[in-house]
């Protein structure tokens, strides 16, 4: 799958049903050793005006399925890790 195909998909946490954001807002963390995706970094939007307040790191292992309109992740199974 190409990155351009992922861009319009929404990320949903299956554990809580929470909408986490859109892929086009995210950055990908790529392991330089093998080029594999390690995590998705999404701006954390909370509060009244939904301004970015840090980042949420979603480990690639937490991705359960990529559908036609959304990416389903399970954050309860893979706790958030710091990527910088």
C-alpha positions in Angstrom: 0.0 0.0 0.0 1.3 3.5 -0.9 1.4 6.3 1.6 -0.9 8.3 -0.7 -3.5 5.6 -0.2 -3.2 5.9 3.6 -3.5 9.7 3.7 -7.3 10.0 4.0 -7.9 7.3 6.5 -9.0 7.9 10.1 -7.3 6.1 13.0 -9.6 4.5 15.5 -8.7 2.8 18.8 -10.8 -0.4 19.0 -10.2 -0.6 22.8 -12.0 2.7 23.5 -13.7 3.5 20.3 -11.9 6.9 20.3 -11.0 8.7 17.1 -7.3 9.4 17.3 -6.9 11.5 14.1 -6.2 11.2 10.5 -3.1 9.6 8.8 -2.4 12.7 6.8 -1.8 14.6 10.1 0.7 11.9 11.2 4.4 11.3 10.9 5.8 7.8 10.5 8.8 6.6 12.5 10.9 4.3 10.2 13.7 2.0 11.5 16.8 2.9 9.5 18.2 -0.7 9.8 15.5 -2.3 7.6 13.1 0.5 6.5 10.2 -0.9 8.4 7.6 1.4 10.0 8.1 1.4 13.8 5.3 3.8 14.8 2.8 6.4 13.8 3.2 9.8 15.5 -0.1 11.7 15.8 -0.6 15.2 17.2 -2.6 14.8 20.4 -5.6 17.1 20.1 -7.5 17.8 23.3 -9.3 20.8 24.8 -11.9 23.2 23.5 -10.2 24.3 20.3 -8.5 21.0 19.6 -5.1 22.5 19.4 -2.1 20.1 19.2 -0.7 19.3 22.7 2.2 16.9 22.2 2.2 13.7 20.3 0.7 10.2 20.6 3.0 7.4 19.5 1.2 4.4 18.1 3.5 1.4 17.8 3.1 -0.3 14.4 2.5 -3.6 16.3 -0.8 -2.0 17.6 -2.2 -1.7 14.0 -4.9 -4.4 13.7 -6.3 -3.7 10.3 -6.2 -1.2 7.5 -9.6 -0.8 5.9 -10.9 1.3 3.0 -11.7 4.3 5.2 -10.0 3.7 8.5 -7.0 2.2 10.3 -8.0 0.2 13.4 -5.4 0.1 16.3 -5.5 -1.5 19.7 -3.6 0.7 22.1 -4.5 -1.3 25.2 -2.4 -4.2 23.9 0.6 -2.1 23.0 1.3 0.7 25.5 2.5 4.0 24.1 6.2 4.3 23.6 8.3 7.4 23.3 9.8 8.0 19.8 12.0 10.9 19.0 
